Amino acid sequence: MCRILVMVIQFFRGIADHVLEFIFGIYWDRQREPVPDLDRHHECLRESATSLARKIKNKELKSEDLVRAAIERIKQVNPILNAVIDERYEAALAEAREIDERLDMGITDYCDKPFLGVPFTTKEASPVKGMSLTFGLWSRRNMRASEDSKAVARLRAAGAIPLALTNIPELLIWNETRNPVYGTTKNPHHTGRSPGGSSGGEAALMATYATPISLCSDVAGSTRIPSFNCGLFGYHPTAGATNLRGLFYRKGDEGNTMFCLGFISKTMEDMAPLMKVVAGDKQNLLNLDRQVDLKGVKIFYVEEFGDFWISPVRSDLKNAMKDVILNMEKRWPTENSPETYYHEGFNHSVNLWRYWMEKEPEDYFSLYNNGDGKPFIAFELVKKLLGFSRHNLNLIIRLAGLRFWPSPNPEWAETLTRELKNDISKTLGDNGVLLLPSGPIPCPYHYFPYTGPYNFGYWSIVNVLKCPAVQVPLGVNSKGLPLGIQVMAAPGNDALCIEVAKYLEQEFGGAIMACKAK
């Protein structure tokens, strides 16, 4: 009976989603603004970060020229996208010149650095010394970071050069990129649509060739949602392998957490080398050097969850998954043909995430006022409706959910999570991957997530399970919007995700860039 009720709710919700999308489109389709194509003077930005580092070490490319190209490209696209909110261009150019000079003098102690001379950007919540650190809060609009986060420090040690910070939603807990300090970031494929969040600024830059490396983080899809919306690859590693020191004042020793650092990229080539850098001495937990024979990999898939908090998956996304399954059935051994998989836990993905989110160390209610007391959420909502609030409505909605939505029963949540984890591990083992939808709706319009605030459930279940996953682009739909799929494996089997994603990259054309390269 409950299953029938969910199906009925999903049916009418699907109709409502289409009607609302039509209404939103009447306004937002008229706001569309094209992003300039990449010109030949910046063509080096088409290459992978690993390729760029190799050319710099071989003195085939000057780091200064690469950094300057990235700066010029950002200046071309940022007035349209509003992705970059702080920069250190002159300092980055100086660091690049120093690298070039040392290489010209034959000093080789730099050459063991995997990303020597390659610029990188990161979301504003990843502290870079001396740069903005607002978390998107108006009360923190003048705050600057006193030191680098551990991940930023590790990228610097690997030779990479911090170039700019990108926009985020307030306190990172919304799947759009908008805050009262820096405004709204736009999707380069369609500027009337959202790039997602919370790493929306990073995805917008990467999709326009404006950054070679995008450092992100993910507690409910914050790396994978923007990569999906912008037609890119997004890698979320096995939980516990990345040091979070500096992020939201974490010390890096919090232990059991869903939060992970990750990367958005236009190519899978960069993912494992980048993750090795930020994982440091914990990279062994990821088994990134494991040799994978794709012929022996077992494929399972889930077409849709039965969670009524989530919108039904659109037909174009279902068809994209079917294309992947058909491809694998034709090219992979018969004994490993893709199989369907399901578990009751998927019916409760949102509630399971809510339960485990409450175990995270961040006190969002204290952060809301930058430590100056906790808000009375009902009063904050009234203030917002009357125009007296310096917060975005989405943050108030998210905190209202955390405050007033009854917490799941601990015994139920922990038992169901444990059963789902055990079944996933047993089914996938060390040689299987699970294909999941990349969300229910391709590239929503700005503000459309208000109509489905828990549509992140297809991503957040990966966080609950603490599994590795890669978001893979799969071409575009009839409206030219990016499609995609998630490839998930059991914990510690990151190499499986990466190799299957590389296969799909080769078979389905890879990243969908938002502009042409001349």
C-alpha positions as CSV (number, residue, x, y, z in Angstrom):
1,M,0.0,0.0,0.0
2,C,2.8,2.4,0.9
3,R,4.6,1.6,-2.3
4,I,1.4,2.4,-4.3
5,L,1.1,5.7,-2.4
6,V,4.7,6.7,-3.2
7,M,4.1,5.9,-6.9
8,V,1.0,8.1,-6.9
9,I,2.8,11.0,-5.2
10,Q,5.7,10.6,-7.7
11,F,3.3,10.7,-10.6
12,F,1.7,13.9,-9.6
13,R,5.0,15.4,-8.5
14,G,6.5,14.7,-12.0
15,I,3.6,16.5,-13.6
16,A,4.1,19.5,-11.2
17,D,7.8,19.5,-12.0
18,H,7.1,19.9,-15.7
19,V,4.5,22.6,-15.2
20,L,6.8,24.6,-12.9
21,E,9.7,24.2,-15.2
22,F,7.7,25.6,-18.0
23,I,6.7,28.6,-15.9
24,F,10.3,29.2,-14.8
25,G,11.5,28.9,-18.4
26,I,9.2,31.8,-19.5
27,Y,11.4,34.1,-17.6
28,W,14.8,32.5,-17.4
29,D,15.1,31.4,-21.1
30,R,15.1,35.1,-21.9
31,Q,18.0,35.8,-19.6
32,R,20.4,33.4,-21.5
33,E,23.7,35.0,-22.4
34,P,26.4,33.1,-24.4
35,V,29.9,32.6,-23.0
36,P,32.8,33.6,-25.4
37,D,34.7,30.8,-27.1
38,L,38.2,29.9,-26.2
39,D,40.6,31.8,-28.5
40,R,43.8,30.4,-29.9
41,H,45.9,32.5,-27.5
42,H,44.6,30.5,-24.6
43,E,44.5,27.1,-26.3
44,C,46.8,25.6,-23.7
45,L,43.8,25.7,-21.3
46,R,42.3,22.8,-23.3
47,E,44.9,20.4,-21.9
48,S,44.8,18.3,-18.8
49,A,46.6,19.5,-15.7
50,T,49.0,16.6,-15.8
51,S,49.8,17.4,-19.4
52,L,50.4,21.0,-18.6
53,A,52.8,20.1,-15.7
54,R,54.7,17.8,-18.0
55,K,55.2,20.6,-20.6
56,I,56.3,23.0,-18.0
57,K,58.9,20.6,-16.6
58,N,60.1,19.9,-20.1
59,K,60.3,23.7,-20.8
60,E,57.8,23.4,-23.6
61,L,55.5,25.8,-21.8
62,K,56.1,28.7,-19.4
63,S,54.2,28.5,-16.2
64,E,53.9,32.3,-16.4
65,D,52.2,32.0,-19.8
66,L,49.8,29.4,-18.5
67,V,48.9,31.4,-15.4
68,R,48.4,34.5,-17.6
69,A,46.2,32.6,-20.0
70,A,44.0,31.4,-17.1
71,I,43.8,35.0,-15.7
72,E,42.8,36.4,-19.1
73,R,40.2,33.6,-19.6
74,I,38.7,34.2,-16.2
75,K,38.4,37.9,-17.0
76,Q,36.6,37.0,-20.2
77,V,34.0,34.7,-18.6
78,N,33.6,35.9,-15.1
79,P,31.5,39.0,-15.9
80,I,28.9,36.6,-17.3
81,L,29.2,33.8,-14.8
82,N,30.0,35.5,-11.5
83,A,32.1,32.5,-10.4
84,V,35.3,34.1,-9.1
85,I,35.0,36.2,-5.9
86,D,38.6,36.8,-4.9
87,E,41.9,36.5,-6.7
88,R,45.7,36.7,-6.2
89,Y,46.7,37.2,-9.9
90,E,49.9,39.2,-9.3
91,A,51.2,36.8,-6.6
92,A,50.4,33.8,-8.8
93,L,52.3,35.4,-11.8
94,A,55.3,36.1,-9.5
95,E,55.3,32.4,-8.3
96,A,55.1,31.2,-11.9
97,R,58.0,33.4,-13.0
98,E,60.1,32.0,-10.1
99,I,59.4,28.4,-11.3
100,D,60.3,29.3,-14.9
101,E,63.5,30.9,-13.7
102,R,64.6,27.9,-11.6
103,L,63.9,25.6,-14.5
104,D,65.8,27.8,-16.9
105,M,68.8,27.7,-14.5
106,G,68.7,23.9,-14.6
107,I,67.5,23.5,-11.0
108,T,65.8,20.2,-11.0
109,D,64.6,19.9,-7.4
110,Y,61.2,21.1,-8.6
111,C,60.7,18.3,-11.1
112,D,59.4,15.8,-8.7
113,K,56.3,18.0,-8.1
114,P,53.4,16.5,-10.0
115,F,51.6,19.7,-10.8
116,L,54.5,22.1,-11.1
117,G,53.5,25.5,-12.3
118,V,49.8,24.7,-12.9
119,P,47.3,27.2,-11.5
120,F,44.3,26.0,-9.5
121,T,41.1,27.5,-8.1
122,T,39.1,26.3,-5.1
123,K,35.8,27.2,-3.5
124,E,35.8,29.9,-0.9
125,A,35.3,27.6,2.0
126,S,38.7,26.0,1.4
127,P,40.9,28.7,3.1
128,V,43.8,30.3,1.2
129,K,45.9,32.5,3.4
130,G,45.1,36.2,3.1
131,M,42.0,35.6,0.9
132,S,38.3,35.9,1.5
133,L,36.7,33.5,4.0
134,T,33.1,34.5,4.4
135,F,31.3,31.1,4.0
136,G,28.8,33.3,2.1
137,L,27.6,35.1,5.3
138,W,27.1,38.8,5.3
139,S,28.3,39.0,8.9
140,R,31.7,37.6,7.7
141,R,32.0,39.8,4.5
142,N,35.3,41.2,5.7
143,M,36.9,38.0,7.0
144,R,40.2,36.7,5.6
145,A,41.9,33.4,6.0
146,S,44.9,33.3,8.4
147,E,46.4,30.2,6.9
148,D,46.0,27.7,4.1
149,S,43.8,24.6,4.5
150,K,45.6,21.3,4.6
151,A,44.5,20.5,1.0
152,V,45.6,23.9,-0.3
153,A,49.0,23.4,1.4
154,R,49.4,20.0,-0.2
155,L,48.5,21.3,-3.6
156,R,51.1,24.1,-3.2
157,A,53.7,21.5,-2.1
158,A,52.9,19.6,-5.3
159,G,53.8,22.7,-7.3
160,A,50.4,24.0,-8.1
161,I,49.7,27.7,-7.8
162,P,46.6,29.1,-6.1
163,L,45.0,31.6,-8.5
164,A,41.4,32.5,-7.3
165,L,38.5,31.6,-5.0
166,T,35.1,30.8,-6.3
167,N,31.5,31.4,-5.2
168,I,29.5,29.1,-2.8
169,P,26.0,29.0,-1.2
170,E,25.7,30.2,2.4
171,L,27.4,27.6,4.7
172,L,27.6,25.3,1.7
173,I,24.3,23.6,2.4
174,W,22.2,24.3,-0.7
175,N,22.4,22.9,-4.2
176,E,22.6,26.3,-5.9
177,T,25.5,28.8,-5.7
178,R,24.2,32.0,-4.3
179,N,24.9,34.1,-1.2
180,P,24.2,37.7,0.0
181,V,27.9,38.7,-0.2
182,Y,28.8,37.7,-3.7
183,G,25.4,37.0,-5.4
184,T,24.5,34.2,-7.9
185,T,26.7,32.1,-10.1
186,K,25.4,31.2,-13.5
187,N,25.6,28.0,-15.5
188,P,27.8,28.6,-18.6
189,H,25.7,26.2,-20.7
190,H,22.6,28.3,-20.0
191,T,23.0,31.4,-17.8
192,G,19.3,31.2,-16.8
193,R,20.1,27.9,-15.1
194,S,22.0,26.9,-12.0
195,P,25.5,25.4,-12.0
196,G,24.5,23.6,-8.8
197,G,26.2,23.8,-5.4
198,S,28.1,24.0,-3.4
199,S,31.0,23.9,-5.9
200,G,29.1,25.8,-8.6
201,G,31.7,28.4,-9.1
202,E,34.4,25.7,-9.7
203,A,32.2,23.9,-12.2
204,A,31.3,27.1,-14.1
205,L,35.0,27.9,-14.5
206,M,36.1,24.4,-15.5
207,A,33.3,24.2,-18.1
208,T,34.6,27.3,-19.8
209,Y,38.4,26.4,-19.8
210,A,39.1,29.0,-17.2
211,T,40.9,26.8,-14.6
212,P,43.0,23.6,-15.0
213,I,42.4,22.3,-11.5
214,S,39.2,22.7,-9.4
215,L,39.5,21.6,-5.7
216,C,36.1,20.9,-4.2
217,S,34.4,19.3,-1.2
218,D,31.2,17.2,-0.9
219,V,28.9,16.2,2.0
220,A,25.7,15.8,0.0
221,G,26.8,16.0,-3.7
222,S,28.6,19.3,-3.6
223,T,31.3,18.1,-6.0
224,R,29.0,15.9,-8.2
225,I,26.0,18.1,-8.5
226,P,27.8,21.0,-10.1
227,S,29.8,18.7,-12.3
228,F,26.6,17.1,-13.5
229,N,24.9,20.5,-14.2
230,C,27.9,21.7,-16.1
231,G,28.7,18.6,-18.1
232,L,31.9,17.6,-16.3
233,F,33.5,14.8,-14.3
234,G,33.3,15.0,-10.5
235,Y,35.2,12.6,-8.2
236,H,34.1,11.9,-4.7
237,P,36.6,9.6,-2.9
238,T,36.1,7.0,-0.2
239,A,35.4,8.8,3.1
240,G,38.2,9.3,5.5
241,A,41.0,9.6,3.0
242,T,41.2,13.4,2.7
243,N,42.3,15.8,5.4
244,L,39.7,18.4,6.1
245,R,41.8,20.7,8.3
246,G,40.7,24.3,7.8
247,L,37.3,23.6,6.3
248,F,34.7,25.1,8.6
249,Y,37.4,25.3,11.4
250,R,37.9,21.6,11.3
251,K,41.2,20.3,12.7
252,G,41.4,17.3,10.4
253,D,41.0,14.8,13.2
254,E,37.2,14.6,13.4
255,G,37.2,10.9,12.4
256,N,33.9,9.5,11.3
257,T,32.5,12.0,8.7
258,M,30.7,12.0,5.4
259,F,32.6,15.1,4.3
260,C,35.3,14.6,1.6
261,L,37.5,16.7,-0.6
262,G,37.2,16.0,-4.3
263,F,37.8,17.4,-7.8
264,I,35.9,18.6,-10.8
265,S,37.6,18.1,-14.1
266,K,37.1,18.1,-17.9
267,T,39.1,14.8,-18.1
268,M,39.5,11.7,-16.0
269,E,43.2,11.7,-16.6
270,D,43.8,14.2,-13.7
271,M,41.6,12.6,-11.1
272,A,43.9,10.0,-9.5
273,P,47.0,12.1,-9.5
274,L,45.2,15.0,-7.9
275,M,43.6,12.8,-5.3
276,K,46.9,11.3,-4.4
277,V,48.2,14.8,-3.6
278,V,45.3,15.8,-1.2
279,A,45.0,12.3,0.3
280,G,48.7,12.4,1.2
281,D,49.6,9.5,3.6
282,K,46.1,8.2,3.4
283,Q,46.1,7.5,-0.3
284,N,46.5,3.8,0.4
285,L,42.9,3.8,1.6
286,L,41.9,4.5,-2.0
287,N,44.0,1.9,-3.8
288,L,44.4,4.3,-6.8
289,D,47.3,2.3,-8.2
290,R,45.4,-0.9,-8.5
291,Q,45.4,-2.4,-12.0
292,V,41.8,-2.9,-13.1
293,D,40.7,-5.4,-15.8
294,L,37.5,-4.0,-17.1
295,K,36.5,-7.3,-18.6
296,G,36.1,-8.7,-15.2
297,V,34.1,-5.8,-13.6
298,K,30.5,-6.6,-12.6
299,I,28.0,-3.8,-13.4
300,F,24.8,-3.2,-11.4
301,Y,22.4,-0.3,-11.8
302,V,19.5,1.5,-10.2
303,E,17.2,3.4,-12.4
304,E,15.2,5.3,-9.8
305,F,14.8,5.6,-6.0
306,G,11.5,5.1,-4.2
307,D,12.0,8.1,-2.0
308,F,9.0,10.4,-2.2
309,W,11.1,13.4,-1.1
310,I,12.8,13.3,-4.4
311,S,11.4,14.2,-7.8
312,P,11.1,11.3,-10.3
313,V,14.0,10.9,-12.7
314,R,13.4,12.5,-16.1
315,S,13.1,10.3,-19.2
316,D,16.2,11.8,-20.9
317,L,18.3,10.8,-17.9
318,K,16.8,7.3,-17.8
319,N,17.5,6.9,-21.5
320,A,21.1,8.0,-20.9
321,M,21.5,5.2,-18.4
322,K,19.9,2.8,-20.8
323,D,22.5,3.8,-23.4
324,V,25.3,3.0,-21.0
325,I,23.8,-0.4,-20.1
326,L,23.3,-1.2,-23.8
327,N,26.9,-0.2,-24.5
328,M,28.2,-2.5,-21.8
329,E,26.0,-5.4,-22.8
330,K,27.5,-5.2,-26.3
331,R,31.1,-4.7,-25.4
332,W,31.6,-6.5,-22.1
333,P,31.6,-10.3,-21.5
334,T,28.1,-12.0,-21.3
335,E,28.7,-13.3,-17.8
336,N,29.1,-9.8,-16.6
337,S,26.1,-8.2,-18.3
338,P,24.7,-5.3,-16.2
339,E,22.2,-6.4,-13.6
340,T,19.5,-4.4,-11.7
341,Y,20.0,-3.8,-8.0
342,Y,17.8,-2.4,-5.3
343,H,17.6,-2.1,-1.5
344,E,15.0,-0.6,0.8
345,G,17.6,1.9,2.0
346,F,17.2,3.8,-1.3
347,N,13.6,4.5,-0.4
348,H,14.9,6.6,2.6
349,S,18.0,8.2,1.2
350,V,17.0,11.7,2.4
351,N,16.1,10.6,5.9
352,L,19.3,8.6,6.2
353,W,21.4,11.5,5.1
354,R,19.5,13.8,7.6
355,Y,20.3,11.4,10.4
356,W,24.0,11.2,9.7
357,M,24.3,14.9,8.9
358,E,23.3,15.6,12.5
359,K,26.4,13.6,13.5
360,E,28.7,16.0,11.6
361,P,30.7,18.4,13.9
362,E,29.4,21.7,12.3
363,D,26.8,23.6,14.3
364,Y,25.1,25.4,11.5
365,F,22.9,27.3,13.9
366,S,25.9,28.9,15.5
367,L,27.6,29.5,12.2
368,Y,24.4,31.2,11.0
369,N,25.3,34.3,13.1
370,N,29.0,33.7,13.0
371,G,29.0,32.5,16.6
372,D,27.0,35.3,18.0
373,G,24.1,33.3,19.3
374,K,21.7,30.8,17.7
375,P,18.8,32.1,15.6
376,F,15.1,31.6,16.2
377,I,14.3,30.2,12.8
378,A,10.6,31.1,12.7
379,F,11.6,34.7,13.4
380,E,14.3,34.6,10.8
381,L,11.7,33.5,8.2
382,V,9.5,36.4,9.1
383,K,12.4,38.8,8.8
384,K,13.2,37.4,5.4
385,L,9.6,37.7,4.2
386,L,9.6,41.3,5.4
387,G,12.9,42.1,3.7
388,F,15.0,42.6,6.8
389,S,17.2,39.6,6.6
390,R,20.8,39.5,5.3
391,H,20.5,35.7,4.6
392,N,19.3,33.8,1.6
393,L,15.9,32.1,1.9
394,N,17.5,28.7,1.0
395,L,19.7,28.7,4.2
396,I,16.7,29.5,6.4
397,I,14.7,26.7,4.7
398,R,17.6,24.2,5.2
399,L,17.9,25.1,8.9
400,A,14.2,25.0,9.4
401,G,14.3,21.4,8.1
402,L,17.1,20.6,10.5
403,R,15.2,22.2,13.4
404,F,11.6,21.3,12.9
405,W,11.6,18.0,10.9
406,P,11.7,15.3,13.5
407,S,15.0,13.4,13.6
408,P,14.8,9.8,12.3
409,N,14.8,7.1,14.9
410,P,18.4,6.3,15.7
411,E,18.0,2.6,15.9
412,W,16.1,2.5,12.6
413,A,18.5,4.8,10.8
414,E,21.6,3.0,12.0
415,T,20.2,-0.5,11.3
416,L,19.0,0.4,7.8
417,T,22.3,2.1,7.0
418,R,24.3,-0.9,8.2
419,E,22.1,-3.3,6.2
420,L,22.5,-1.2,3.1
421,K,26.3,-0.9,3.5
422,N,26.7,-4.6,4.1
423,D,24.5,-5.5,1.1
424,I,26.4,-3.0,-1.2
425,S,29.7,-4.4,0.0
426,K,28.6,-8.0,-0.5
427,T,27.1,-7.4,-3.9
428,L,29.8,-5.2,-5.4
429,G,32.8,-6.7,-3.5
430,D,36.1,-5.5,-4.9
431,N,35.1,-6.0,-8.5
432,G,31.7,-4.4,-9.0
433,V,30.3,-0.9,-9.6
434,L,26.8,0.4,-9.2
435,L,25.4,2.9,-11.7
436,L,23.1,5.5,-10.1
437,P,21.1,8.4,-11.6
438,S,22.9,11.8,-11.6
439,G,19.9,13.5,-10.1
440,P,16.3,13.7,-11.2
441,I,16.3,16.8,-13.4
442,P,19.0,18.1,-15.8
443,C,20.4,21.5,-15.0
444,P,17.5,23.2,-13.2
445,Y,16.6,26.9,-13.6
446,H,17.7,29.4,-11.0
447,Y,15.6,29.1,-7.8
448,F,14.0,25.9,-9.2
449,P,15.5,23.8,-6.3
450,Y,13.1,25.6,-4.0
451,T,10.4,23.3,-5.5
452,G,12.5,20.2,-4.7
453,P,14.9,21.0,-1.8
454,Y,15.7,17.3,-1.2
455,N,16.5,16.4,-4.8
456,F,20.1,15.9,-3.8
457,G,19.1,12.4,-2.5
458,Y,20.6,10.7,-5.4
459,W,24.0,12.1,-4.5
460,S,23.7,12.1,-0.7
461,I,23.2,8.4,-0.4
462,V,26.8,8.0,-1.6
463,N,27.9,10.1,1.3
464,V,25.9,8.1,3.8
465,L,27.5,4.9,2.5
466,K,31.0,6.6,2.5
467,C,31.6,5.1,-0.9
468,P,33.7,6.5,-3.8
469,A,31.7,7.8,-6.8
470,V,32.4,9.6,-10.1
471,Q,29.9,11.7,-11.9
472,V,30.3,11.0,-15.6
473,P,28.9,13.3,-18.4
474,L,26.9,11.5,-21.2
475,G,26.1,14.0,-23.8
476,V,23.2,16.4,-23.9
477,N,19.4,16.2,-24.2
478,S,17.1,17.8,-26.8
479,K,17.6,21.2,-25.1
480,G,21.3,21.0,-25.1
481,L,21.6,20.4,-21.4
482,P,24.2,18.0,-20.0
483,L,23.2,14.5,-19.0
484,G,25.1,12.1,-16.8
485,I,25.4,9.1,-14.5
486,Q,27.2,8.2,-11.3
487,V,29.6,5.3,-11.0
488,M,29.8,4.1,-7.4
489,A,32.0,1.3,-5.9
490,A,32.4,-0.2,-2.4
491,P,34.7,1.7,0.0
492,G,38.4,1.5,-1.0
493,N,37.7,0.7,-4.6
494,D,38.2,4.1,-6.1
495,A,40.3,2.7,-8.9
496,L,37.2,0.8,-10.1
497,C,35.1,4.0,-10.3
498,I,37.9,5.8,-12.1
499,E,38.6,3.1,-14.7
500,V,34.9,2.6,-15.5
501,A,34.5,6.4,-15.8
502,K,37.5,6.5,-18.2
503,Y,35.8,3.8,-20.3
504,L,32.6,5.9,-20.4
505,E,34.6,9.0,-21.2
506,Q,36.0,7.2,-24.3
507,E,32.7,5.7,-25.4
508,F,30.4,8.8,-24.8
509,G,32.7,11.7,-25.7
510,G,33.8,13.0,-22.3
511,A,33.1,16.4,-20.9
512,I,30.5,18.7,-22.5
513,M,32.2,22.1,-22.6
514,A,30.0,25.2,-22.5
515,C,31.9,26.9,-25.4
516,K,34.0,26.1,-28.4
517,A,37.8,26.1,-28.6
518,K,38.8,27.9,-31.8
